[in-house]
Amino acid sequence: MPEISSGDPTLISLQLKNDHYAVLVGTDLIGRTAELIRENSGIRGKRAVIVTDSNVGPLYAETVQKSLSGDGIETFVITVPAGEASKNMEQVTEICREMLRAGLDRKSFLVALGGGVVGDLAGFAAAIFQRGIPCVQIPTTIVSQVDSSVGGKTGVNTPEGKNLVGAFHQPQLVLADVQTLDTLAEREFNEGFAEIIKHAAIREAPLLDLVEKRGEIRDHLVELVSRNVAIKAAVVEEDERETTGTRALLNFGHTIGHGIEAAGGYGRFLHGEAISLGLVAAVRLSMKHSGLSAADGERILNALTAYGLPTELENDIAEESVLSALQRDKKFEDGQIRFVLLDELGSAFVSSGISPDDLQDALRGLYAG
């Protein structure tokens, strides 16, 4: 497990086979963007693009731009419409074309300022622009701070499924400023806890002790984000490109969750809400097939409920649509299902023993009524 520094900001270092980078977690980081890039990354470019969305840009883009400009870095901003619908190839193409029209080259760098959609979309643009330029992730949601900004997975959705087109492109630095979480609506704040609860379920059961302090959780955001980043970093260090199977454990709850998200049309469900439903199904399958105790299972489900996350699926989401999306998911290999199960809280494994009928039964068990 990567060490969590005790400084301000908190530092978690990722050490990969051919790369390394820092994740900084704290407050008042966005106004120090240029300084923190200079001190904690190898980026020395003097031209940068800030990619953000229509919700986050008005809040923070000017602050980031002012910081970079004050350090002699020429910047411009690209703003995409907020929401999952922007996570597509057409938007990536437009970002790259805008960067070309602005005269950016391989010595430039990109700052992804926003939630998971912006991080994945802009990270993918950085991966393919001029065959790859450095990227700094500045995540502004819980989902992106504890999960998607770390690990180098970038990509976009297609009508056939979620994240089916993409690339591994590790950031050079991640700045997780927890003060940005203060601007989230309650629904967007809560959705991030699906990924946090997932981390506790697969890797660190004691993390649930902190999660269960529902009324105090906003007083512990630096600790919460840091502990989750350390969990994600440890898994990525062990299996950066999902070749050994360890990183697949992060998919707990995502097989059915991604199917539900796709069936909802990338807009009906927030990502964490769809994953919550996937976690419910995965917990029930774990209780049935891998010996997860009823007490451990109920603890996970109760945590989801405590953060207002859905545990039942509305009946107007067609079962056939979810199952069709499942068949195109990346977690199928040669038609075989690789499904993540728990044998106890904090201990997960990849199983090949879950059949299509098992998945269908688990999905049917989610429907209300």
C-alpha positions as a Markdown table, in Angstrom:
| # | Residue | x | y | z |
|---|---|---|---|---|
| 1 | Met | 0.0 | 0.0 | 0.0 |
| 2 | Pro | 1.4 | 3.4 | -0.9 |
| 3 | Glu | 2.3 | 5.6 | 2.0 |
| 4 | Ile | 0.1 | 8.6 | 2.9 |
| 5 | Ser | 2.3 | 11.5 | 3.9 |
| 6 | Ser | 1.3 | 13.6 | 6.9 |
| 7 | Gly | 2.1 | 16.9 | 5.3 |
| 8 | Asp | -0.1 | 19.6 | 3.9 |
| 9 | Pro | -1.2 | 18.7 | 1.3 |
| 10 | Thr | -1.3 | 15.0 | 1.8 |
| 11 | Leu | 0.9 | 13.1 | -0.7 |
| 12 | Ile | 0.3 | 9.7 | -2.2 |
| 13 | Ser | 3.0 | 8.5 | -4.6 |
| 14 | Leu | 2.4 | 6.0 | -7.4 |
| 15 | Gln | 5.4 | 3.9 | -8.4 |
| 16 | Leu | 4.8 | 2.2 | -11.7 |
| 17 | Lys | 7.1 | 0.1 | -13.8 |
| 18 | Asn | 7.9 | 2.9 | -16.2 |
| 19 | Asp | 6.4 | 5.9 | -14.6 |
| 20 | His | 5.7 | 7.6 | -11.3 |
| 21 | Tyr | 3.5 | 10.5 | -10.2 |
| 22 | Ala | 2.1 | 12.2 | -7.2 |
| 23 | Val | -1.5 | 12.6 | -6.0 |
| 24 | Leu | -1.9 | 15.6 | -3.7 |
| 25 | Val | -5.0 | 15.8 | -1.5 |
| 26 | Gly | -5.9 | 18.9 | 0.5 |
| 27 | Thr | -7.5 | 22.4 | 0.5 |
| 28 | Asp | -6.7 | 25.5 | -1.4 |
| 29 | Leu | -4.8 | 23.6 | -4.1 |
| 30 | Ile | -6.4 | 25.0 | -7.2 |
| 31 | Gly | -5.1 | 28.5 | -6.6 |
| 32 | Arg | -1.6 | 26.9 | -6.4 |
| 33 | Thr | -1.8 | 24.9 | -9.6 |
| 34 | Ala | 1.3 | 26.2 | -11.3 |
| 35 | Glu | 3.4 | 26.0 | -8.1 |
| 36 | Leu | 2.3 | 22.4 | -7.4 |
| 37 | Ile | 2.9 | 21.4 | -11.1 |
| 38 | Arg | 6.4 | 22.9 | -11.0 |
| 39 | Glu | 7.3 | 21.2 | -7.6 |
| 40 | Asn | 5.7 | 17.8 | -8.1 |
| 41 | Ser | 5.9 | 16.9 | -11.8 |
| 42 | Gly | 8.3 | 16.9 | -14.7 |
| 43 | Ile | 6.1 | 19.2 | -16.8 |
| 44 | Arg | 8.0 | 22.2 | -18.0 |
| 45 | Gly | 5.9 | 23.3 | -21.0 |
| 46 | Lys | 4.9 | 26.9 | -21.4 |
| 47 | Arg | 1.6 | 26.4 | -23.2 |
| 48 | Ala | -1.4 | 24.6 | -21.7 |
| 49 | Val | -5.0 | 23.9 | -22.4 |
| 50 | Ile | -7.6 | 23.7 | -19.6 |
| 51 | Val | -10.4 | 21.3 | -20.5 |
| 52 | Thr | -13.5 | 21.7 | -18.3 |
| 53 | Asp | -17.3 | 21.6 | -18.5 |
| 54 | Ser | -20.1 | 24.1 | -18.3 |
| 55 | Asn | -20.7 | 23.5 | -14.6 |
| 56 | Val | -17.1 | 23.5 | -13.3 |
| 57 | Gly | -15.6 | 26.0 | -15.7 |
| 58 | Pro | -17.4 | 29.1 | -14.3 |
| 59 | Leu | -16.4 | 28.1 | -10.8 |
| 60 | Tyr | -12.7 | 27.3 | -11.1 |
| 61 | Ala | -11.3 | 27.7 | -14.7 |
| 62 | Glu | -10.3 | 31.4 | -14.1 |
| 63 | Thr | -8.4 | 30.5 | -10.9 |
| 64 | Val | -6.4 | 27.8 | -12.6 |
| 65 | Gln | -5.8 | 30.0 | -15.6 |
| 66 | Lys | -4.6 | 32.9 | -13.4 |
| 67 | Ser | -2.2 | 30.5 | -11.5 |
| 68 | Leu | -0.7 | 29.2 | -14.7 |
| 69 | Ser | -0.5 | 32.6 | -16.4 |
| 70 | Gly | 1.2 | 34.0 | -13.3 |
| 71 | Asp | 3.9 | 31.4 | -13.8 |
| 72 | Gly | 4.5 | 32.4 | -17.4 |
| 73 | Ile | 2.4 | 29.7 | -19.0 |
| 74 | Glu | 0.2 | 30.7 | -21.9 |
| 75 | Thr | -3.3 | 29.1 | -21.5 |
| 76 | Phe | -6.6 | 28.8 | -23.1 |
| 77 | Val | -9.8 | 27.0 | -22.0 |
| 78 | Ile | -12.0 | 24.5 | -23.8 |
| 79 | Thr | -15.5 | 24.0 | -22.2 |
| 80 | Val | -17.7 | 21.0 | -23.1 |
| 81 | Pro | -21.3 | 20.6 | -22.1 |
| 82 | Ala | -21.6 | 19.1 | -18.6 |
| 83 | Gly | -22.9 | 15.5 | -18.4 |
| 84 | Glu | -22.2 | 11.9 | -19.5 |
| 85 | Ala | -23.5 | 12.7 | -23.0 |
| 86 | Ser | -20.3 | 14.7 | -23.8 |
| 87 | Lys | -18.2 | 11.6 | -23.3 |
| 88 | Asn | -18.0 | 10.6 | -27.0 |
| 89 | Met | -15.6 | 10.4 | -29.9 |
| 90 | Glu | -17.0 | 13.5 | -31.5 |
| 91 | Gln | -16.2 | 15.6 | -28.5 |
| 92 | Val | -12.7 | 14.2 | -28.3 |
| 93 | Thr | -12.2 | 15.1 | -32.0 |
| 94 | Glu | -13.4 | 18.6 | -31.4 |
| 95 | Ile | -11.1 | 19.1 | -28.4 |
| 96 | Cys | -8.1 | 18.0 | -30.5 |
| 97 | Arg | -9.1 | 20.2 | -33.4 |
| 98 | Glu | -9.4 | 23.2 | -31.1 |
| 99 | Met | -5.9 | 22.4 | -29.6 |
| 100 | Leu | -4.5 | 22.3 | -33.2 |
| 101 | Arg | -6.2 | 25.6 | -34.1 |
| 102 | Ala | -4.6 | 27.2 | -31.1 |
| 103 | Gly | -1.2 | 26.0 | -32.1 |
| 104 | Leu | -0.5 | 23.6 | -29.3 |
| 105 | Asp | 2.2 | 21.0 | -30.0 |
| 106 | Arg | 3.9 | 18.1 | -28.2 |
| 107 | Lys | 5.6 | 20.4 | -25.7 |
| 108 | Ser | 2.3 | 21.6 | -24.5 |
| 109 | Phe | 0.3 | 20.0 | -21.7 |
| 110 | Leu | -3.4 | 19.6 | -20.8 |
| 111 | Val | -5.2 | 20.2 | -17.5 |
| 112 | Ala | -8.4 | 18.2 | -17.0 |
| 113 | Leu | -10.6 | 20.3 | -14.6 |
| 114 | Gly | -13.8 | 18.6 | -13.6 |
| 115 | Gly | -15.4 | 15.3 | -12.7 |
| 116 | Gly | -15.1 | 11.8 | -14.1 |
| 117 | Val | -16.5 | 12.7 | -17.5 |
| 118 | Val | -14.0 | 15.5 | -18.1 |
| 119 | Gly | -11.1 | 13.5 | -16.7 |
| 120 | Asp | -11.8 | 10.5 | -19.0 |
| 121 | Leu | -12.6 | 12.7 | -22.0 |
| 122 | Ala | -9.7 | 15.1 | -21.6 |
| 123 | Gly | -7.3 | 12.4 | -20.6 |
| 124 | Phe | -8.1 | 10.5 | -23.8 |
| 125 | Ala | -7.6 | 13.7 | -25.8 |
| 126 | Ala | -4.1 | 14.1 | -24.1 |
| 127 | Ala | -3.3 | 10.5 | -24.9 |
| 128 | Ile | -3.9 | 10.8 | -28.6 |
| 129 | Phe | -3.0 | 14.5 | -29.4 |
| 130 | Gln | 0.3 | 14.5 | -31.2 |
| 131 | Arg | 0.6 | 10.9 | -30.1 |
| 132 | Gly | 0.5 | 11.9 | -26.4 |
| 133 | Ile | 1.1 | 15.0 | -24.3 |
| 134 | Pro | 1.3 | 15.4 | -20.5 |
| 135 | Cys | -1.9 | 15.6 | -18.5 |
| 136 | Val | -2.6 | 17.0 | -15.1 |
| 137 | Gln | -5.9 | 15.9 | -13.5 |
| 138 | Ile | -7.8 | 18.3 | -11.2 |
| 139 | Pro | -10.8 | 16.2 | -10.2 |
| 140 | Thr | -13.7 | 18.1 | -8.6 |
| 141 | Thr | -16.1 | 15.3 | -7.6 |
| 142 | Ile | -15.9 | 12.5 | -5.1 |
| 143 | Val | -16.0 | 9.9 | -7.8 |
| 144 | Ser | -13.2 | 11.5 | -9.7 |
| 145 | Gln | -11.1 | 12.3 | -6.7 |
| 146 | Val | -11.2 | 8.8 | -5.1 |
| 147 | Asp | -11.3 | 6.8 | -8.3 |
| 148 | Ser | -11.3 | 7.9 | -11.9 |
| 149 | Ser | -8.5 | 10.5 | -11.8 |
| 150 | Val | -6.0 | 7.9 | -10.6 |
| 151 | Gly | -4.7 | 5.0 | -12.6 |
| 152 | Gly | -4.5 | 6.3 | -16.2 |
| 153 | Lys | -7.7 | 4.8 | -17.7 |
| 154 | Thr | -9.1 | 7.3 | -20.2 |
| 155 | Gly | -11.8 | 6.8 | -22.7 |
| 156 | Val | -15.3 | 7.5 | -24.1 |
| 157 | Asn | -18.6 | 5.8 | -24.4 |
| 158 | Thr | -20.3 | 4.5 | -27.6 |
| 159 | Pro | -23.9 | 3.5 | -28.1 |
| 160 | Glu | -22.7 | -0.1 | -27.7 |
| 161 | Gly | -21.4 | 0.5 | -24.1 |
| 162 | Lys | -19.4 | 2.4 | -21.6 |
| 163 | Asn | -15.7 | 3.1 | -21.9 |
| 164 | Leu | -15.3 | 0.8 | -24.9 |
| 165 | Val | -12.9 | 3.2 | -26.7 |
| 166 | Gly | -9.9 | 4.6 | -24.8 |
| 167 | Ala | -6.3 | 4.4 | -23.8 |
| 168 | Phe | -4.0 | 4.1 | -20.8 |
| 169 | His | -2.5 | 7.5 | -20.2 |
| 170 | Gln | -1.2 | 8.1 | -16.7 |
| 171 | Pro | -1.4 | 11.7 | -15.5 |
| 172 | Gln | 1.8 | 13.5 | -14.5 |
| 173 | Leu | 0.1 | 14.9 | -11.4 |
| 174 | Val | -3.3 | 14.7 | -9.7 |
| 175 | Leu | -4.5 | 17.7 | -7.5 |
| 176 | Ala | -7.5 | 16.7 | -5.4 |
| 177 | Asp | -8.8 | 19.9 | -3.8 |
| 178 | Val | -11.5 | 18.7 | -1.4 |
| 179 | Gln | -12.9 | 22.3 | -1.2 |
| 180 | Thr | -14.4 | 21.7 | -4.6 |
| 181 | Leu | -16.7 | 19.1 | -3.0 |
| 182 | Asp | -18.5 | 21.9 | -1.2 |
| 183 | Thr | -20.1 | 23.1 | -4.4 |
| 184 | Leu | -21.7 | 19.7 | -5.2 |
| 185 | Ala | -25.4 | 19.2 | -4.8 |
| 186 | Glu | -26.3 | 16.5 | -2.3 |
| 187 | Arg | -27.1 | 13.9 | -5.0 |
| 188 | Glu | -23.7 | 14.4 | -6.7 |
| 189 | Phe | -21.9 | 14.3 | -3.3 |
| 190 | Asn | -23.6 | 11.1 | -2.3 |
| 191 | Glu | -23.0 | 9.3 | -5.6 |
| 192 | Gly | -19.3 | 9.2 | -5.0 |
| 193 | Phe | -19.8 | 6.9 | -2.0 |
| 194 | Ala | -20.6 | 4.0 | -4.3 |
| 195 | Glu | -16.9 | 3.9 | -5.3 |
| 196 | Ile | -15.8 | 4.5 | -1.7 |
| 197 | Ile | -17.9 | 1.6 | -0.4 |
| 198 | Lys | -16.6 | -0.5 | -3.2 |
| 199 | His | -13.0 | 0.2 | -2.1 |
| 200 | Ala | -13.9 | -0.8 | 1.4 |
| 201 | Ala | -15.6 | -4.0 | 0.2 |
| 202 | Ile | -12.8 | -5.2 | -1.9 |
| 203 | Arg | -9.7 | -4.1 | -0.1 |
| 204 | Glu | -10.0 | -2.3 | 3.3 |
| 205 | Ala | -12.9 | -3.2 | 5.5 |
| 206 | Pro | -12.0 | -0.7 | 8.2 |
| 207 | Leu | -12.7 | 2.1 | 5.7 |
| 208 | Leu | -16.4 | 1.4 | 6.3 |
| 209 | Asp | -15.9 | 2.6 | 9.9 |
| 210 | Leu | -15.2 | 6.1 | 8.5 |
| 211 | Val | -17.9 | 5.9 | 5.9 |
| 212 | Glu | -20.5 | 5.1 | 8.6 |
| 213 | Lys | -19.8 | 8.4 | 10.3 |
| 214 | Arg | -22.4 | 9.9 | 8.0 |
| 215 | Gly | -23.1 | 13.1 | 10.0 |
| 216 | Glu | -19.3 | 13.9 | 10.4 |
| 217 | Ile | -18.1 | 12.9 | 7.0 |
| 218 | Arg | -17.5 | 16.4 | 5.6 |
| 219 | Asp | -15.1 | 17.0 | 8.5 |
| 220 | His | -12.9 | 14.1 | 7.3 |
| 221 | Leu | -12.8 | 14.6 | 3.5 |
| 222 | Val | -9.0 | 14.8 | 3.3 |
| 223 | Glu | -8.6 | 11.6 | 5.2 |
| 224 | Leu | -11.4 | 9.9 | 3.2 |
| 225 | Val | -10.1 | 10.9 | -0.2 |
| 226 | Ser | -6.5 | 10.1 | 0.8 |
| 227 | Arg | -7.3 | 6.6 | 2.0 |
| 228 | Asn | -9.3 | 5.8 | -1.1 |
| 229 | Val | -6.5 | 7.1 | -3.4 |
| 230 | Ala | -4.1 | 4.9 | -1.5 |
| 231 | Ile | -6.3 | 1.8 | -2.1 |
| 232 | Lys | -6.6 | 2.6 | -5.8 |
| 233 | Ala | -2.9 | 3.4 | -6.1 |
| 234 | Ala | -1.9 | 0.1 | -4.6 |
| 235 | Val | -4.1 | -1.9 | -7.0 |
| 236 | Val | -2.8 | 0.1 | -10.0 |
| 237 | Glu | 0.8 | -0.4 | -8.9 |
| 238 | Glu | 0.2 | -4.2 | -8.8 |
| 239 | Asp | -1.5 | -4.3 | -12.2 |
| 240 | Glu | -1.3 | -1.1 | -14.2 |
| 241 | Arg | -2.8 | -2.5 | -17.4 |
| 242 | Glu | -5.0 | -5.2 | -16.1 |
| 243 | Thr | -2.8 | -8.1 | -17.1 |
| 244 | Thr | -2.6 | -10.1 | -13.9 |
| 245 | Gly | -6.2 | -9.8 | -12.8 |
| 246 | Thr | -5.6 | -7.7 | -9.6 |
| 247 | Arg | -6.9 | -4.4 | -11.2 |
| 248 | Ala | -10.1 | -6.3 | -12.3 |
| 249 | Leu | -11.1 | -6.3 | -8.6 |
| 250 | Leu | -11.9 | -2.6 | -9.0 |
| 251 | Asn | -14.8 | -3.7 | -11.2 |
| 252 | Phe | -16.7 | -5.0 | -8.3 |
| 253 | Gly | -20.3 | -3.9 | -8.9 |
| 254 | His | -19.4 | -2.5 | -12.3 |
| 255 | Thr | -20.5 | -5.3 | -14.6 |
| 256 | Ile | -24.2 | -5.0 | -14.0 |
| 257 | Gly | -23.8 | -1.3 | -13.0 |
| 258 | His | -22.4 | -0.3 | -16.4 |
| 259 | Gly | -25.2 | -2.3 | -18.1 |
| 260 | Ile | -27.7 | -0.3 | -16.1 |
| 261 | Glu | -26.0 | 3.0 | -16.9 |
| 262 | Ala | -26.0 | 2.2 | -20.6 |
| 263 | Ala | -29.6 | 1.1 | -20.5 |
| 264 | Gly | -30.6 | 4.4 | -18.9 |
| 265 | Gly | -29.1 | 6.3 | -21.8 |
| 266 | Tyr | -26.1 | 7.9 | -20.0 |
| 267 | Gly | -28.1 | 10.6 | -18.2 |
| 268 | Arg | -30.8 | 9.0 | -16.2 |
| 269 | Phe | -28.5 | 7.6 | -13.6 |
| 270 | Leu | -25.4 | 9.2 | -12.2 |
| 271 | His | -22.4 | 6.9 | -12.5 |
| 272 | Gly | -22.4 | 6.2 | -8.7 |
| 273 | Glu | -26.1 | 5.5 | -8.7 |
| 274 | Ala | -25.8 | 2.8 | -11.4 |
| 275 | Ile | -22.8 | 1.3 | -9.6 |
| 276 | Ser | -24.8 | 1.2 | -6.4 |
| 277 | Leu | -27.3 | -1.0 | -8.1 |
| 278 | Gly | -24.4 | -3.1 | -9.4 |
| 279 | Leu | -23.0 | -3.4 | -5.9 |
| 280 | Val | -26.3 | -4.7 | -4.6 |
| 281 | Ala | -26.4 | -7.4 | -7.2 |
| 282 | Ala | -22.7 | -8.3 | -6.7 |
| 283 | Val | -23.2 | -8.5 | -2.9 |
| 284 | Arg | -26.2 | -10.8 | -3.4 |
| 285 | Leu | -24.2 | -13.0 | -5.8 |
| 286 | Ser | -21.3 | -13.1 | -3.3 |
| 287 | Met | -23.7 | -14.3 | -0.6 |
| 288 | Lys | -25.1 | -17.0 | -2.8 |
| 289 | His | -21.9 | -18.2 | -4.6 |
| 290 | Ser | -18.8 | -17.3 | -2.5 |
| 291 | Gly | -19.8 | -17.5 | 1.1 |
| 292 | Leu | -20.1 | -13.8 | 2.0 |
| 293 | Ser | -21.8 | -13.6 | 5.3 |
| 294 | Ala | -25.2 | -12.1 | 5.6 |
| 295 | Ala | -23.8 | -9.6 | 8.2 |
| 296 | Asp | -21.1 | -8.4 | 5.9 |
| 297 | Gly | -23.5 | -8.1 | 3.0 |
| 298 | Glu | -26.0 | -6.2 | 5.0 |
| 299 | Arg | -23.3 | -3.8 | 6.2 |
| 300 | Ile | -22.5 | -2.9 | 2.6 |
| 301 | Leu | -26.1 | -2.5 | 1.6 |
| 302 | Asn | -26.8 | -0.4 | 4.7 |
| 303 | Ala | -23.9 | 1.9 | 3.8 |
| 304 | Leu | -25.3 | 2.5 | 0.3 |
| 305 | Thr | -28.8 | 3.3 | 1.8 |
| 306 | Ala | -27.3 | 5.7 | 4.3 |
| 307 | Tyr | -26.0 | 7.9 | 1.4 |
| 308 | Gly | -29.3 | 7.8 | -0.4 |
| 309 | Leu | -28.0 | 5.5 | -3.2 |
| 310 | Pro | -30.5 | 3.3 | -5.0 |
| 311 | Thr | -30.9 | -0.3 | -4.1 |
| 312 | Glu | -33.8 | -1.0 | -6.4 |
| 313 | Leu | -34.2 | -0.6 | -10.1 |
| 314 | Glu | -37.3 | 1.0 | -11.7 |
| 315 | Asn | -39.4 | -1.3 | -13.7 |
| 316 | Asp | -39.3 | 0.8 | -16.9 |
| 317 | Ile | -35.6 | 0.0 | -17.4 |
| 318 | Ala | -35.9 | -3.0 | -19.8 |
| 319 | Glu | -34.1 | -6.1 | -18.6 |
| 320 | Glu | -33.2 | -6.9 | -22.2 |
| 321 | Ser | -31.4 | -3.6 | -22.6 |
| 322 | Val | -29.3 | -4.1 | -19.6 |
| 323 | Leu | -28.4 | -7.7 | -20.6 |
| 324 | Ser | -27.6 | -6.5 | -24.1 |
| 325 | Ala | -25.2 | -3.9 | -22.7 |
| 326 | Leu | -23.6 | -6.6 | -20.5 |
| 327 | Gln | -22.7 | -8.7 | -23.4 |
| 328 | Arg | -20.5 | -5.9 | -24.9 |
| 329 | Asp | -18.8 | -5.1 | -21.6 |
| 330 | Lys | -15.0 | -5.2 | -21.4 |
| 331 | Lys | -15.2 | -7.7 | -18.5 |
| 332 | Phe | -16.2 | -10.4 | -20.9 |
| 333 | Glu | -13.4 | -12.4 | -22.5 |
| 334 | Asp | -14.1 | -14.8 | -25.3 |
| 335 | Gly | -17.7 | -14.7 | -24.3 |
| 336 | Gln | -16.8 | -15.8 | -20.7 |
| 337 | Ile | -17.9 | -13.7 | -17.7 |
| 338 | Arg | -15.2 | -12.5 | -15.3 |
| 339 | Phe | -17.2 | -11.4 | -12.3 |
| 340 | Val | -15.8 | -10.0 | -9.1 |
| 341 | Leu | -17.1 | -11.5 | -5.9 |
| 342 | Leu | -16.4 | -11.1 | -2.2 |
| 343 | Asp | -15.7 | -14.0 | 0.2 |
| 344 | Glu | -15.6 | -11.6 | 3.1 |
| 345 | Leu | -15.7 | -7.9 | 3.6 |
| 346 | Gly | -12.4 | -6.5 | 2.4 |
| 347 | Ser | -11.5 | -9.6 | 0.3 |
| 348 | Ala | -12.4 | -9.9 | -3.4 |
| 349 | Phe | -11.5 | -12.3 | -6.2 |
| 350 | Val | -12.4 | -12.7 | -9.9 |
| 351 | Ser | -14.7 | -15.7 | -10.5 |
| 352 | Ser | -15.4 | -17.5 | -13.7 |
| 353 | Gly | -18.2 | -19.4 | -12.0 |
| 354 | Ile | -21.0 | -16.9 | -12.6 |
| 355 | Ser | -23.3 | -17.9 | -15.5 |
| 356 | Pro | -25.5 | -15.8 | -17.7 |
| 357 | Asp | -28.4 | -17.2 | -15.8 |
| 358 | Asp | -26.9 | -16.1 | -12.5 |
| 359 | Leu | -26.5 | -12.5 | -13.9 |
| 360 | Gln | -30.0 | -12.5 | -15.2 |
| 361 | Asp | -31.4 | -13.7 | -11.8 |
| 362 | Ala | -29.3 | -11.0 | -10.0 |
| 363 | Leu | -30.6 | -8.3 | -12.3 |
| 364 | Arg | -34.2 | -9.4 | -11.9 |
| 365 | Gly | -33.7 | -9.3 | -8.1 |
| 366 | Leu | -33.0 | -5.6 | -8.4 |
| 367 | Tyr | -36.4 | -4.6 | -9.8 |
| 368 | Ala | -38.8 | -2.8 | -7.4 |
| 369 | Gly | -41.9 | -4.8 | -6.4 |
